[in-house]
Amino acid sequence: MEYQPQDNYNGNYYPEGEQYEYEETTDSTVKGLKIVVAALIIVLIVVGFLFWNRVRMDNRDAEMMKVEMDTLRSQLGTVQEDLNEMSFTNDSLNKDLLVQRGKADSLMEALTKEKRYRYSVVKKYEKELGTLRAAMKGFVRQIDSLNRVNQKLTGENISYRKQLANYKTRVESAEETASELQTKVNRGSVVKARAITMKQLNKRNKPANNAKSTRTLEVSFVLAANELANPGQRSVYVSIVDPNGAIISSSNKTIQIDSKTVPYTDSRDVDYTGSDLPVSVYCHGESFDAGKYTIMVYMDGFMIGSTDIIIKK
């Protein structure tokens, strides 16, 4: 018996029309995937651009902040120079000055080591620098105030001298008044030492930058002009107290100050004429420790000036 094919068999395993429907579905899926991939590529390009642009802006901001930090370091250096040039004969003011110098040194060290170039960091240092500037302005006002007081005292001393000359012609009728004025003149005739500084010298008498290389201390000051002081030869004594509280001295040298025996480091004879007279006294030694040194200047039986100075390691 022969096999007779069915009338509806078309030579395929699928009913007629189903194969075409499957091919259309596959094409649609591929097309959709291509669209999704294209969209992802576009998104990646946009994100990549935004990221690159952000990095570029951050780098630009960092460069700007670095320039700001360099400017701050330069400004702080100027403040340090101004603070180092200042000096007071008043112990309290000198202590405040030393504190501000220490803050300026610490701030410069921090600025030098700083690697974070950000806006908030710059603002922080600007604030600290502003505080130092305010303190320095306060010192300047103190100096102006002291200068005005000195000018006033000078004027008063001249006035007392003129009055004394006038009263001397009337000794019998104004003996008591003349005695009071004489006391005031005596107080005003004491010569003051101002602008006290100390320079470190090495064994070649060149400036030394640290305690280890220091072999000589050069103490310099100005004997201030005083019209009421008698001109002539004077012995000026300098006493230097080291960081350990000991008087630096090669021998047991002493003087009498207010009926007290006071040790001193070295002395020098000068010819005082009544005008400003710069004086330098040298103290030699084998070694000096880092720390605070107190300098006191004596003349005519009085301490005429003092200051504190720091020697760095």
RODO-561069 format. One record per residue: residue number from 1; residue in three letters; chain; z, x, y of N, C-alpha, C in turn. Coordinates in steps of 0.1 Angstrom, whole numbers, plus 5000, padded with zeros to 4 digits. Last residue first. Layout:
REM RODO-561069
NODE   n res chain  nup neast nnorth caup caeast canorth  cup ceast cnorth
NODE NUM ALA     A    Z     X      Y    Z      X       Y    Z     X      Y
...
***
This chain:
REM RODO-561069
NODE   n res chain  nup neast nnorth caup caeast canorth  cup ceast cnorth
NODE 313 LYS     A 5687  5668   5769 5687   5678    5757 5674  5686   5758
NODE 312 LYS     A 5693  5668   5804 5688   5663    5792 5688  5673   5781
NODE 311 ILE     A 5719  5664   5826 5711   5674    5820 5706  5669   5806
NODE 310 ILE     A 5726  5644   5854 5725   5645    5840 5715  5656   5836
NODE 309 ILE     A 5752  5645   5879 5738   5648    5876 5737  5650   5860
NODE 308 ASP     A 5771  5632   5906 5769   5634    5891 5755  5636   5888
NODE 307 THR     A 5787  5646   5935 5777   5638    5929 5777  5641   5914
NODE 306 SER     A 5803  5652   5967 5803   5652    5953 5791  5643   5947
NODE 305 GLY     A 5818  5667   5996 5807   5660    5990 5808  5661   5974
NODE 304 ILE     A 5839  5680   6006 5830   5675    6016 5818  5668   6009
NODE 303 MET     A 5873  5684   6004 5861   5681    5995 5851  5674   6004
NODE 302 PHE     A 5887  5709   6025 5884   5695    6022 5873  5695   6011
NODE 301 GLY     A 5891  5735   6035 5902   5728    6029 5900  5713   6025
NODE 300 ASP     A 5866  5743   6043 5876   5741    6053 5888  5733   6048
NODE 299 MET     A 5849  5728   6016 5849   5737    6027 5860  5733   6037
NODE 298 TYR     A 5834  5720   5984 5846   5721    5993 5843  5731   6004
NODE 297 VAL     A 5818  5698   5962 5816   5708    5972 5828  5708   5981
NODE 296 MET     A 5812  5691   5928 5821   5689    5940 5819  5701   5949
NODE 295 ILE     A 5795  5675   5902 5795   5686    5912 5803  5682   5924
NODE 294 THR     A 5795  5669   5868 5800   5664    5881 5801  5676   5891
NODE 293 TYR     A 5771  5661   5844 5778   5672    5851 5782  5666   5865
NODE 292 LYS     A 5765  5647   5813 5767   5645    5827 5775  5656   5833
NODE 291 GLY     A 5742  5664   5790 5752   5654    5794 5754  5653   5809
NODE 290 ALA     A 5740  5694   5770 5733   5682    5776 5744  5672   5779
NODE 289 ASP     A 5755  5725   5778 5754   5713    5770 5746  5702   5777
NODE 288 PHE     A 5744  5758   5782 5749   5746    5788 5746  5734   5779
NODE 287 SER     A 5750  5793   5779 5744   5781    5774 5751  5769   5781
NODE 286 GLU     A 5758  5814   5796 5750   5817    5784 5744  5805   5778
NODE 285 GLY     A 5753  5813   5832 5760   5810    5819 5752  5814   5808
NODE 284 HIS     A 5758  5810   5868 5751   5816    5856 5760  5814   5843
NODE 283 CYS     A 5751  5792   5895 5761   5794    5885 5754  5799   5872
NODE 282 TYR     A 5745  5795   5930 5740   5797    5916 5752  5799   5907
NODE 281 VAL     A 5739  5775   5958 5749   5783    5951 5745  5783   5936
NODE 280 SER     A 5724  5770   5989 5722   5770    5975 5733  5779   5969
NODE 279 VAL     A 5720  5750   6018 5728   5760    6011 5725  5758   5996
NODE 278 PRO     A 5708  5741   6051 5706   5741    6036 5713  5753   6029
NODE 277 LEU     A 5723  5727   6077 5722   5740    6071 5720  5739   6056
NODE 276 ASP     A 5721  5711   6108 5718   5710    6094 5716  5724   6088
NODE 275 SER     A 5743  5727   6132 5731   5720    6129 5730  5719   6113
NODE 274 GLY     A 5765  5743   6135 5766   5729    6140 5754  5720   6137
NODE 273 THR     A 5762  5767   6123 5760   5766    6138 5762  5752   6144
NODE 272 TYR     A 5777  5787   6099 5774   5773    6103 5773  5773   6118
NODE 271 ASP     A 5769  5809   6077 5771   5809    6092 5767  5795   6097
NODE 270 VAL     A 5786  5813   6046 5775   5808    6054 5779  5809   6069
NODE 269 ASP     A 5794  5825   6014 5797   5825    6028 5784  5821   6036
NODE 268 ARG     A 5801  5807   5983 5791   5815    5992 5796  5814   6006
NODE 267 SER     A 5812  5805   5949 5813   5802    5963 5802  5810   5971
NODE 266 ASP     A 5819  5787   5918 5814   5798    5926 5814  5795   5940
NODE 265 THR     A 5838  5769   5906 5828   5777    5898 5823  5789   5905
NODE 264 TYR     A 5874  5764   5910 5860   5763    5914 5851  5772   5906
NODE 263 PRO     A 5905  5746   5908 5896   5756    5903 5882  5754   5908
NODE 262 VAL     A 5930  5741   5933 5918   5735    5927 5909  5746   5921
NODE 261 THR     A 5962  5733   5941 5954   5744    5937 5942  5738   5928
NODE 260 LYS     A 5969  5714   5971 5968   5715    5957 5959  5727   5953
NODE 259 SER     A 5970  5710   5998 5982   5715    5992 5981  5716   5977
NODE 258 ASP     A 5942  5703   6002 5953   5693    6004 5966  5697   5996
NODE 257 ILE     A 5933  5729   5982 5928   5717    5988 5939  5706   5989
NODE 256 GLN     A 5929  5762   5977 5939   5752    5981 5932  5741   5988
NODE 255 ILE     A 5912  5775   5948 5914   5774    5962 5924  5763   5965
NODE 254 THR     A 5904  5799   5921 5911   5787    5927 5911  5787   5942
NODE 253 LYS     A 5891  5812   5892 5890   5811    5906 5896  5798   5911
NODE 252 ASN     A 5892  5828   5865 5901   5818    5870 5901  5818   5886
NODE 251 SER     A 5857  5832   5857 5870   5837    5858 5879  5826   5865
NODE 250 SER     A 5834  5817   5854 5835   5830    5847 5848  5836   5848
NODE 249 SER     A 5833  5782   5849 5838   5794    5857 5839  5806   5848
NODE 248 ILE     A 5833  5748   5849 5825   5760    5846 5829  5771   5855
NODE 247 ILE     A 5859  5729   5839 5853   5735    5850 5845  5747   5845
NODE 246 ALA     A 5855  5702   5814 5860   5716    5818 5852  5721   5830
NODE 245 GLY     A 5844  5679   5804 5855   5678    5814 5861  5691   5818
NODE 244 ASN     A 5822  5681   5789 5835   5681    5782 5847  5680   5791
NODE 243 PRO     A 5800  5683   5807 5802   5671    5800 5815  5669   5792
NODE 242 ASP     A 5816  5703   5834 5807   5701    5823 5809  5687   5816
NODE 241 VAL     A 5819  5705   5869 5826   5700    5857 5815  5697   5846
NODE 240 ILE     A 5818  5728   5893 5809   5721    5884 5818  5718   5871
NODE 239 SER     A 5824  5734   5927 5830   5732    5914 5822  5723   5905
NODE 238 VAL     A 5818  5756   5953 5812   5746    5944 5820  5746   5931
NODE 237 TYR     A 5826  5763   5987 5830   5765    5973 5824  5753   5965
NODE 236 VAL     A 5819  5783   6014 5816   5771    6008 5819  5773   5993
NODE 235 SER     A 5833  5796   6043 5832   5798    6028 5830  5785   6022
NODE 234 ARG     A 5818  5804   6074 5825   5795    6065 5823  5800   6051
NODE 233 GLN     A 5815  5815   6108 5815   5818    6094 5823  5808   6086
NODE 232 GLY     A 5805  5789   6132 5810   5802    6128 5809  5804   6113
NODE 231 PRO     A 5815  5760   6152 5805   5769    6145 5812  5782   6141
NODE 230 ASN     A 5835  5732   6147 5834   5746    6153 5824  5754   6145
NODE 229 ALA     A 5822  5699   6150 5827   5710    6141 5825  5723   6149
NODE 228 LEU     A 5810  5681   6166 5824   5683    6168 5830  5694   6160
NODE 227 GLU     A 5784  5679   6158 5787   5685    6171 5801  5688   6173
NODE 226 ASN     A 5770  5685   6128 5782   5679    6134 5786  5686   6147
NODE 225 ALA     A 5747  5683   6101 5750   5687    6115 5762  5679   6120
NODE 224 ALA     A 5758  5690   6068 5752   5682    6078 5756  5686   6092
NODE 223 LEU     A 5746  5712   6046 5758   5710    6054 5753  5703   6066
NODE 222 VAL     A 5729  5702   6017 5728   5704    6032 5741  5702   6038
NODE 221 PHE     A 5724  5718   5986 5729   5707    5994 5726  5711   6009
NODE 220 SER     A 5721  5728   5951 5717   5729    5965 5722  5716   5973
NODE 219 VAL     A 5728  5748   5925 5733   5737    5932 5729  5738   5947
NODE 218 GLU     A 5713  5759   5896 5712   5761    5911 5716  5748   5918
NODE 217 LEU     A 5724  5773   5868 5724   5761    5875 5723  5764   5890
NODE 216 THR     A 5709  5792   5841 5715   5791    5855 5714  5777   5861
NODE 215 ARG     A 5698  5787   5817 5708   5798    5818 5715  5798   5831
NODE 214 THR     A 5684  5764   5794 5690   5766    5807 5700  5778   5807
NODE 213 SER     A 5673  5757   5770 5667   5768    5777 5673  5771   5790
NODE 212 LYS     A 5689  5735   5763 5689   5746    5755 5683  5759   5762
NODE 211 ALA     A 5685  5714   5782 5698   5722    5782 5697  5735   5774
NODE 210 ASN     A 5652  5715   5797 5662   5710    5788 5675  5719   5788
NODE 209 ASN     A 5634  5727   5814 5633   5712    5812 5644  5707   5803
NODE 208 ALA     A 5638  5750   5841 5640   5747    5827 5640  5731   5825
NODE 207 PRO     A 5620  5770   5864 5626   5757    5861 5626  5755   5846
NODE 206 LYS     A 5629  5805   5861 5619   5795    5863 5626  5781   5859
NODE 205 ASN     A 5645  5827   5856 5647   5820    5868 5635  5810   5872
NODE 204 ARG     A 5643  5835   5830 5633   5841    5840 5634  5835   5854
NODE 203 LYS     A 5660  5819   5817 5664   5833    5819 5655  5841   5828
NODE 202 ASN     A 5657  5788   5837 5658   5796    5824 5661  5811   5827
NODE 201 LEU     A 5675  5764   5856 5667   5776    5856 5668  5783   5842
NODE 200 GLN     A 5679  5732   5870 5681   5741    5859 5670  5752   5858
NODE 199 LYS     A 5694  5721   5900 5682   5725    5893 5685  5734   5882
NODE 198 MET     A 5709  5695   5917 5712   5706    5908 5699  5709   5900
NODE 197 THR     A 5719  5684   5950 5710   5684    5938 5714  5696   5929
NODE 196 ILE     A 5730  5665   5976 5734   5674    5966 5725  5673   5954
NODE 195 ALA     A 5728  5653   6003 5716   5656    5994 5719  5667   5984
NODE 194 ARG     A 5755  5668   6021 5747   5657    6017 5735  5662   6009
NODE 193 ALA     A 5787  5675   6032 5776   5680    6024 5768  5668   6018
NODE 192 LYS     A 5802  5675   6065 5799   5668    6052 5787  5675   6045
NODE 191 VAL     A 5828  5688   6083 5814   5689    6080 5812  5683   6066
NODE 190 VAL     A 5850  5672   6104 5848   5677    6091 5833  5677   6087
NODE 189 SER     A 5854  5661   6128 5848   5674    6129 5846  5680   6115
NODE 188 GLY     A 5866  5636   6126 5851   5636    6127 5845  5650   6127
NODE 187 ARG     A 5892  5644   6125 5886   5638    6113 5871  5638   6114
NODE 186 ASN     A 5895  5654   6150 5897   5663    6139 5891  5657   6126
NODE 185 VAL     A 5891  5631   6165 5881   5642    6166 5882  5651   6154
NODE 184 LYS     A 5915  5618   6160 5902   5612    6156 5891  5623   6156
NODE 183 THR     A 5933  5635   6171 5934   5633    6157 5920  5627   6152
NODE 182 GLN     A 5926  5634   6198 5924   5646    6191 5924  5644   6176
NODE 181 LEU     A 5934  5608   6204 5919   5611    6204 5917  5624   6196
NODE 180 GLU     A 5961  5612   6203 5955   5602    6194 5940  5605   6193
NODE 179 SER     A 5964  5630   6224 5968   5634    6211 5962  5625   6200
NODE 178 ALA     A 5956  5615   6246 5948   5627    6242 5952  5631   6228
NODE 177 THR     A 5976  5596   6248 5963   5592    6245 5954  5604   6240
NODE 176 GLU     A 5998  5613   6255 5998   5606    6242 5984  5601   6238
NODE 175 GLU     A 5990  5623   6280 5992   5632    6269 5992  5625   6255
NODE 174 ALA     A 5982  5614   6305 5976   5608    6293 5978  5617   6281
NODE 173 SER     A 5994  5627   6326 5995   5613    6326 5989  5606   6313
NODE 172 GLU     A 5990  5654   6320 6004   5650    6323 6004  5634   6322
NODE 171 VAL     A 5962  5657   6316 5971   5659    6305 5985  5652   6308
NODE 170 ARG     A 5936  5653   6327 5948   5645    6331 5959  5645   6321
NODE 169 THR     A 5917  5667   6316 5920   5670    6330 5932  5662   6336
NODE 168 LYS     A 5916  5657   6291 5922   5670    6292 5925  5673   6307
NODE 167 TYR     A 5901  5633   6293 5915   5632    6293 5923  5645   6295
NODE 166 ASN     A 5875  5644   6292 5880   5637    6304 5895  5636   6305
NODE 165 ALA     A 5873  5654   6267 5871   5663    6278 5877  5657   6291
NODE 164 LEU     A 5877  5630   6252 5887   5640    6252 5886  5650   6263
NODE 163 GLN     A 5854  5616   6258 5867   5611    6263 5877  5621   6263
NODE 162 LYS     A 5836  5632   6245 5835   5631    6259 5848  5625   6265
NODE 161 ARG     A 5845  5629   6219 5844   5642    6225 5844  5641   6240
NODE 160 TYR     A 5840  5602   6214 5854   5607    6214 5855  5621   6221
NODE 159 SER     A 5812  5601   6215 5820   5594    6225 5834  5599   6226
NODE 158 ILE     A 5806  5616   6193 5802   5621    6206 5810  5614   6217
NODE 157 ASN     A 5816  5599   6174 5822   5612    6175 5818  5618   6189
NODE 156 GLU     A 5800  5576   6177 5814   5575    6180 5821  5589   6182
NODE 155 GLY     A 5776  5587   6169 5777   5582    6182 5792  5581   6186
NODE 154 THR     A 5783  5592   6142 5779   5603    6151 5780  5599   6165
NODE 153 LEU     A 5787  5566   6133 5798   5575    6133 5795  5587   6142
NODE 152 LYS     A 5762  5555   6135 5772   5550    6143 5784  5559   6144
NODE 151 GLN     A 5748  5571   6117 5744   5572    6131 5755  5566   6140
NODE 150 ASN     A 5762  5563   6094 5763   5577    6098 5759  5578   6113
NODE 149 VAL     A 5754  5536   6093 5768   5540    6095 5770  5554   6100
NODE 148 ARG     A 5727  5540   6089 5731   5533    6101 5746  5536   6104
NODE 147 ASN     A 5728  5552   6064 5722   5559    6075 5726  5553   6089
NODE 146 LEU     A 5738  5531   6049 5746   5543    6050 5741  5552   6062
NODE 145 SER     A 5716  5513   6050 5729   5509    6056 5738  5522   6058
NODE 144 ASP     A 5696  5528   6038 5695   5524    6052 5708  5520   6058
NODE 143 ILE     A 5708  5529   6012 5706   5541    6020 5704  5538   6035
NODE 142 GLN     A 5709  5502   6006 5721   5509    6007 5720  5522   6015
NODE 141 ARG     A 5681  5497   6004 5689   5490    6015 5703  5497   6017
NODE 140 VAL     A 5676  5513   5982 5669   5516    5995 5677  5510   6007
NODE 139 PHE     A 5689  5499   5963 5694   5513    5966 5688  5517   5980
NODE 138 GLY     A 5674  5476   5962 5688   5475    5966 5694  5489   5970
NODE 137 LYS     A 5650  5486   5953 5651   5480    5966 5665  5479   5971
NODE 136 MET     A 5659  5491   5927 5655   5503    5936 5655  5498   5950
NODE 135 ALA     A 5663  5466   5917 5674   5475    5918 5671  5486   5927
NODE 134 ALA     A 5636  5457   5918 5647   5450    5926 5659  5459   5928
NODE 133 ARG     A 5625  5474   5899 5621   5474    5913 5631  5468   5922
NODE 132 LEU     A 5638  5465   5876 5640   5479    5881 5636  5480   5895
NODE 131 THR     A 5627  5439   5874 5641   5441    5876 5645  5455   5881
NODE 130 GLY     A 5600  5445   5871 5604   5438    5883 5619  5439   5885
NODE 129 LEU     A 5601  5456   5845 5597   5464    5856 5601  5458   5869
NODE 128 GLU     A 5607  5432   5831 5617   5443    5831 5614  5453   5843
NODE 127 LYS     A 5584  5418   5836 5597   5412    5840 5607  5424   5841
NODE 126 GLU     A 5565  5434   5824 5564   5431    5838 5577  5426   5844
NODE 125 TYR     A 5573  5432   5797 5575   5444    5804 5573  5443   5819
NODE 124 LYS     A 5566  5404   5793 5580   5409    5791 5582  5422   5798
NODE 123 LYS     A 5539  5404   5798 5547   5397    5807 5562  5401   5805
NODE 122 VAL     A 5530  5419   5775 5528   5424    5789 5537  5417   5799
NODE 121 VAL     A 5537  5401   5755 5543   5415    5756 5542  5421   5770
NODE 120 SER     A 5520  5380   5760 5535   5378    5761 5542  5391   5762
NODE 119 TYR     A 5495  5391   5756 5499   5386    5770 5514  5385   5771
NODE 118 ARG     A 5494  5422   5737 5493   5408    5739 5499  5403   5752
NODE 117 TYR     A 5492  5447   5721 5485   5444    5734 5483  5429   5735
NODE 116 ARG     A 5514  5466   5707 5511   5452    5707 5505  5449   5720
NODE 115 LYS     A 5523  5492   5708 5510   5490    5703 5505  5476   5702
NODE 114 GLU     A 5545  5513   5726 5540   5499    5723 5526  5499   5719
NODE 113 LYS     A 5554  5538   5733 5552   5535    5719 5546  5521   5716
NODE 112 THR     A 5554  5535   5761 5546   5546    5755 5544  5543   5740
NODE 111 LEU     A 5573  5515   5764 5559   5513    5768 5550  5523   5762
NODE 110 ALA     A 5596  5528   5756 5592   5517    5749 5577  5514   5752
NODE 109 GLU     A 5598  5549   5775 5597   5552    5761 5591  5540   5753
NODE 108 MET     A 5601  5533   5798 5589   5541    5797 5587  5546   5782
NODE 107 LEU     A 5626  5522   5792 5615   5513    5794 5602  5521   5792
NODE 106 SER     A 5643  5544   5793 5641   5536    5780 5629  5528   5781
NODE 105 ASP     A 5640  5552   5820 5635   5561    5809 5633  5553   5796
NODE 104 ALA     A 5651  5529   5832 5637   5533    5835 5631  5542   5824
NODE 103 LYS     A 5677  5531   5823 5669   5519    5820 5654  5522   5822
NODE 102 GLY     A 5685  5555   5835 5685   5554    5821 5676  5542   5816
NODE 101 ARG     A 5683  5548   5862 5675   5558    5857 5673  5557   5842
NODE 100 GLN     A 5704  5528   5862 5690   5524    5864 5680  5535   5860
NODE  99 VAL     A 5726  5545   5858 5723   5534    5849 5708  5530   5850
NODE  98 LEU     A 5725  5562   5880 5723   5568    5867 5719  5557   5857
NODE  97 LEU     A 5731  5542   5900 5718   5549    5900 5715  5555   5887
NODE  96 ASP     A 5757  5536   5894 5746   5526    5893 5733  5532   5892
NODE  95 LYS     A 5768  5561   5900 5769   5556    5886 5758  5545   5884
NODE  94 ASN     A 5763  5563   5927 5757   5572    5918 5757  5568   5904
NODE  93 LEU     A 5779  5542   5937 5764   5541    5938 5757  5551   5929
NODE  92 SER     A 5804  5554   5930 5800   5541    5925 5785  5539   5925
NODE  91 ASP     A 5805  5578   5946 5805   5578    5931 5800  5565   5925
NODE  90 ASN     A 5784  5587   5972 5793   5576    5968 5793  5576   5952
NODE  89 THR     A 5764  5602   5979 5777   5609    5978 5788  5599   5973
NODE  88 PHE     A 5733  5599   5961 5744   5593    5969 5756  5602   5968
NODE  87 SER     A 5698  5600   5958 5711   5606    5956 5721  5601   5966
NODE  86 MET     A 5664  5598   5946 5676   5593    5953 5688  5600   5949
NODE  85 GLU     A 5645  5608   5930 5646   5614    5943 5658  5609   5950
NODE  84 ASN     A 5646  5592   5908 5650   5605    5906 5652  5613   5919
NODE  83 LEU     A 5634  5568   5918 5648   5568    5914 5654  5582   5913
NODE  82 ASP     A 5608  5577   5922 5616   5573    5934 5631  5573   5930
NODE  81 GLU     A 5600  5583   5896 5600   5593    5906 5609  5589   5918
NODE  80 GLN     A 5602  5557   5885 5610   5568    5880 5611  5579   5890
NODE  79 VAL     A 5582  5544   5899 5596   5539    5901 5605  5550   5896
NODE  78 THR     A 5560  5557   5889 5563   5558    5903 5577  5554   5906
NODE  77 GLY     A 5561  5549   5862 5562   5563    5865 5566  5565   5880
NODE  76 LEU     A 5556  5522   5865 5569   5526    5861 5571  5541   5864
NODE  75 GLN     A 5528  5523   5871 5538   5518    5881 5552  5522   5878
NODE  74 SER     A 5519  5534   5847 5517   5541    5860 5527  5537   5870
NODE  73 ARG     A 5526  5513   5829 5531   5527    5827 5530  5535   5840
NODE  72 LEU     A 5510  5492   5840 5525   5491    5840 5531  5505   5838
NODE  71 THR     A 5485  5502   5834 5489   5500    5848 5504  5499   5849
NODE  70 ASP     A 5486  5501   5806 5484   5514    5813 5488  5513   5828
NODE  69 MET     A 5488  5473   5803 5499   5482    5799 5498  5496   5805
NODE  68 GLU     A 5463  5465   5812 5475   5461    5819 5487  5470   5816
NODE  67 VAL     A 5447  5477   5793 5446   5481    5807 5458  5478   5815
NODE  66 LYS     A 5456  5461   5772 5458   5475    5771 5457  5482   5785
NODE  65 MET     A 5446  5436   5779 5461   5438    5779 5464  5453   5778
NODE  64 MET     A 5419  5441   5776 5424   5438    5790 5439  5440   5790
NODE  63 GLU     A 5418  5445   5749 5414   5456    5758 5419  5454   5772
NODE  62 ALA     A 5426  5420   5740 5434   5431    5737 5431  5443   5746
NODE  61 ASP     A 5404  5404   5749 5418   5402    5755 5427  5414   5752
NODE  60 ARG     A 5384  5415   5732 5383   5416    5746 5397  5414   5753
NODE  59 ASN     A 5395  5408   5707 5393   5422    5710 5392  5424   5725
NODE  58 ASP     A 5393  5380   5710 5406   5386    5708 5405  5401   5711
NODE  57 MET     A 5365  5377   5712 5374   5373    5724 5388  5380   5722
NODE  56 ARG     A 5358  5385   5686 5353   5392    5698 5362  5389   5711
NODE  55 VAL     A 5371  5366   5671 5375   5380    5670 5370  5388   5682
NODE  54 ARG     A 5357  5343   5680 5371   5344    5682 5376  5359   5681
NODE  53 ASN     A 5331  5349   5671 5333   5348    5685 5348  5349   5689
NODE  52 TRP     A 5335  5349   5643 5331   5362    5650 5333  5361   5665
NODE  51 PHE     A 5342  5322   5640 5352   5333    5636 5348  5346   5643
NODE  50 LEU     A 5319  5310   5648 5331   5307    5655 5341  5318   5653
NODE  49 PHE     A 5301  5320   5629 5299   5323    5643 5312  5321   5651
NODE  48 GLY     A 5312  5309   5606 5311   5323    5607 5309  5327   5622
NODE  47 VAL     A 5309  5282   5611 5322   5287    5610 5322  5302   5611
NODE  46 VAL     A 5281  5281   5611 5288   5277    5623 5302  5283   5623
NODE  45 ILE     A 5275  5289   5585 5270   5297    5596 5278  5294   5609
NODE  44 LEU     A 5288  5269   5570 5292   5283    5569 5287  5292   5581
NODE  43 VAL     A 5272  5247   5578 5287   5247    5581 5292  5262   5581
NODE  42 ILE     A 5248  5255   5567 5249   5253    5582 5264  5254   5586
NODE  41 ILE     A 5254  5255   5540 5250   5267    5546 5251  5266   5561
NODE  40 LEU     A 5260  5228   5536 5271   5238    5535 5267  5251   5541
NODE  39 ALA     A 5235  5217   5540 5246   5213    5550 5257  5223   5549
NODE  38 ALA     A 5221  5228   5519 5217   5231    5532 5228  5228   5543
NODE  37 VAL     A 5235  5215   5498 5236   5230    5499 5232  5234   5513
NODE  36 VAL     A 5228  5188   5503 5242   5193    5504 5243  5208   5506
NODE  35 ILE     A 5201  5190   5499 5206   5186    5512 5220  5190   5514
NODE  34 LYS     A 5200  5197   5472 5194   5206    5482 5199  5203   5496
NODE  33 LEU     A 5211  5174   5461 5218   5187    5460 5213  5197   5470
NODE  32 GLY     A 5190  5155   5466 5204   5154    5472 5212  5167   5472
NODE  31 LYS     A 5170  5166   5450 5168   5165    5465 5182  5164   5472
NODE  30 VAL     A 5182  5162   5425 5178   5176    5430 5177  5176   5445
NODE  29 THR     A 5182  5134   5424 5195   5142    5424 5192  5156   5429
NODE  28 SER     A 5155  5127   5425 5164   5122    5436 5177  5130   5436
NODE  27 ASP     A 5146  5138   5401 5141   5142    5414 5150  5139   5426
NODE  26 THR     A 5160  5121   5383 5162   5135    5384 5158  5141   5397
NODE  25 THR     A 5149  5095   5388 5163   5097    5391 5166  5112   5392
NODE  24 GLU     A 5122  5099   5380 5125   5096    5394 5139  5098   5398
NODE  23 GLU     A 5126  5103   5353 5121   5114    5361 5123  5112   5376
NODE  22 TYR     A 5135  5077   5345 5144   5089    5344 5139  5101   5352
NODE  21 GLU     A 5112  5062   5349 5124   5059    5357 5134  5070   5356
NODE  20 TYR     A 5095  5072   5331 5092   5074    5345 5104  5071   5354
NODE  19 GLN     A 5107  5063   5307 5105   5077    5310 5103  5080   5324
NODE  18 GLU     A 5104  5035   5307 5117   5041    5309 5117  5056   5312
NODE  17 GLY     A 5077  5026   5302 5083   5025    5316 5096  5032   5318
NODE  16 GLU     A 5082  5016   5269 5072   5019    5279 5079  5016   5293
NODE  15 PRO     A 5109  5032   5253 5101   5020    5256 5092  5023   5268
NODE  14 TYR     A 5105  5064   5238 5111   5055    5248 5102  5043   5249
NODE  13 TYR     A 5091  5079   5221 5103   5075    5216 5110  5065   5226
NODE  12 ASN     A 5055  5071   5219 5067   5078    5225 5079  5072   5219
NODE  11 GLY     A 5034  5056   5209 5034   5071    5206 5046  5078   5212
NODE  10 ASN     A 5037  5029   5211 5028   5036    5221 5028  5051   5219
NODE   9 TYR     A 5039  5000   5192 5043   5015    5192 5032  5022   5201
NODE   8 ASN     A 5032  4973   5188 5038   4977    5201 5042  4992   5201
NODE   7 ASP     A 5022  4970   5162 5013   4968    5174 5019  4974   5187
NODE   6 GLN     A 5030  4995   5138 5033   4983    5146 5024  4982   5158
NODE   5 PRO     A 5008  5007   5113 5016   5008    5125 5018  4995   5132
NODE   4 GLN     A 5011  5003   5079 5004   4997    5091 5013  4999   5103
NODE   3 TYR     A 5004  5021   5051 5014   5018    5062 5006  5014   5074
NODE   2 GLU     A 4990  5006   5021 4989   5015    5033 5000  5010   5043
NODE   1 MET     A 5000  5009   4988 5000   5000    5000 5000  5009   5012
***
